[in-house]
């Protein structure tokens, strides 16, 4: 019996054990989160939705109908924060490898949205993220930016005049002061203002509220015609 004939089965067995343990851990995490979210929804007077159980009264779900997971979301909750309606949702996705291809591992995208005016798409975020997307790169508005090099925040929109009426360098500085120079993009489109729940990958009561509060504050900073 060679060394390889012993080592290879051990490595395979070890990999299987890790995969099983990871799957069990994720299932337990999801079960705990569902309990936490249900308690949050009851306390907030909200309505919960799961895939196939209806959908919120408003909201835009960017990856609906696409790819391996065409459903609008796996979980969503709708509630009112102060006087502002809020929708938060979570959806599975495949992790991407460094080469840009999908792996077998799952990740989650958690998003919070509030209603806003219907208007041309407006994207706010780090320049390093914008330039990775050919469409966004071509829509960057040079006059609307703060910071330098890898700390630069930019605005992208197919309508530069609209962007100039909606956002100012002072708006970007307000965001930088609140969030720093690196954050997941904030997007205004399809009658919603949205961004990823922060911090964390999964949707929790804490990041739902903190992200909703950020969006509500930002709406007050933006011009009246965008609310």
JOHU-V438649 format. One record per backbone hydrogen bond with DSSP energy under -0.5 kcal/mol. NH is the residue of the N-H (numbers start at 1). CO is the residue of the C=O. If there is no record, write none. Layout:
BEGIN
nh/co
NH/CO
NH/CO
END
This chain:
BEGIN
nh/co
6/2
6/3
7/3
8/4
10/6
11/7
12/8
13/9
14/10
15/11
16/12
17/13
18/14
19/15
20/16
21/17
22/18
23/19
24/20
25/21
26/22
27/23
28/24
29/25
30/26
31/27
32/28
33/29
34/30
35/31
36/32
37/33
38/34
39/35
40/36
41/37
42/38
43/39
44/40
45/41
45/42
46/41
47/78
49/76
51/74
53/50
62/60
64/61
65/70
66/63
70/68
74/90
75/90
76/49
77/88
78/47
79/86
80/44
81/84
82/80
83/81
84/81
85/83
86/79
87/113
88/77
89/111
90/75
91/109
93/107
95/105
97/101
100/97
103/95
107/93
109/91
110/108
111/89
112/195
113/87
114/193
115/85
116/191
117/226
119/117
122/188
123/156
124/186
125/154
126/183
127/152
129/126
130/126
131/127
132/129
133/130
134/132
137/133
138/134
139/135
139/136
140/136
140/137
141/155
142/140
144/141
145/143
146/153
151/148
152/149
153/146
154/125
155/144
156/123
157/139
160/158
163/159
164/160
165/161
165/162
166/162
167/163
171/168
172/168
173/169
174/170
175/171
176/172
177/173
178/174
179/175
180/176
186/124
187/194
188/122
189/187
189/192
192/189
193/114
194/187
195/112
196/185
197/110
198/207
208/204
209/205
210/206
211/207
212/208
213/209
214/210
215/211
216/212
217/213
218/214
219/215
220/216
221/217
221/218
222/218
223/166
226/223
227/224
END
